[in-house]
């Protein structure tokens, strides 16, 4: 029987980001909520999905919420003056309230619906950045950052004559706080950083980083894509200025995401995109823009996806973010212990357990990461391999790619054990077809493009 999480009611003045059920964590029971995980290969092996850092699977509660919307309430929002449109609008705005509760936002108005983390950061760069950054100004970005929190700022810097300060990392892939202080001493107007690295699983002390940045006069843009799905994130406690995260990594539909912004900053920002739905009045010569959040949601939004995101927020809160964090990091530590005992396997990422997430990054000596991932797929084990949209990070670490296993609430100890056993067989099996030179030569077009994805 599927474990259906009831909606968690938020009481005024409470801290809803940490609400959770009292039931014990049961990954096998939760796994039944995810129909796709019941798939089996020709040999009867069930799917071991260890790529949730890329995109997580979706529970029945989310699938049914989206299906119900399109079956019973599909209409455009905010515009119609009929019952179906009113219902769709109500469900869409309720989803905003659900997301605000997840991160303890002071008001739902501060949560902007976007397609993903990338769009959220581009919104900040184009809207806040173009209004507030000028030639000679500085912004700081870390070597840990995903391309989505780097490339938009590179484009803006080239256009506006802004200098980018790069905050380095320690040899094991943690943010170098001494180098952060060096960058902040140059008084950047903004600091961008990830709470959790998507590639090597480094966990940053976000509250301390934000405190230092604010003391230096910088606003802070936080990439929460790998944090919000896995742990309690309270924007009021963090005191961040912007937080971006994606729905597709937190059991919600693809094409859904959120930008949280400090309301005083959002109110002062011009629109990111222009068109219908984000204006109050338009004349032939001038437009007057809507208030936040409508100002940043031009055109017809992805209503069903937003409703699915709201359902996912309630689902995660029902399971408990603290419990999810404990479960995924426990599985990651178990896998690391098993891999560390296999000759030829090298683990990457922080040595300090307290700075590691549910992501395990590793390589097998002389073997091509992408080819190893393809070999694992033969056993119905899905992992990611490559440089994970973090080229500067991998250059700094001297790596051309890693194999990444990422755990989520539906993974079990059996998943970790099956991956470790498969890697043991691969590492000891003299698989010439997986070696770096042979793997490259077997592909006449060169190394697969997705190695750099």
Secondary structure, 3 states (H helix, E strand, C coil): CCCCCCCCCCCCCCCHHHCCCCCCCCHHHHHCCCHHHHCECCCCCECEECECCCCCCCCHHHHHHHHHHHHHCCCCCCCCCCHHHHHHHHHHHHHHHHHHHHHCCCCHHHEEEECCHHHHHHHHHHHHHHHHCCCCCEEEEECCCCHHHCHHHHHHHHHHCCEEEEECECCCCCECHHHHHHHHCCCCCEEEEECECCCCCEECCHHHHHHHHHHCCCEEEEECCCCCCCCCCCHHHHCCCEEEEEHHHCCCCCCCEEEEECHHHHHHCCCCCCCCCCEEEECCCCEEECCCCHHHCCCCCCHHHHHHHHHHHHHHHHHCHHHHHHHHHHHHHHHHHHHHCCCCEEEECCCCHHHECCEEEEEECCECHHHHHHHHHCCCEECEEECCCCHHHHHHHCCCCEEEEECCCCCCHHHHHHHHHHHHHHHCCCCHHHEHHHHHHCCCCCCCHHHHC
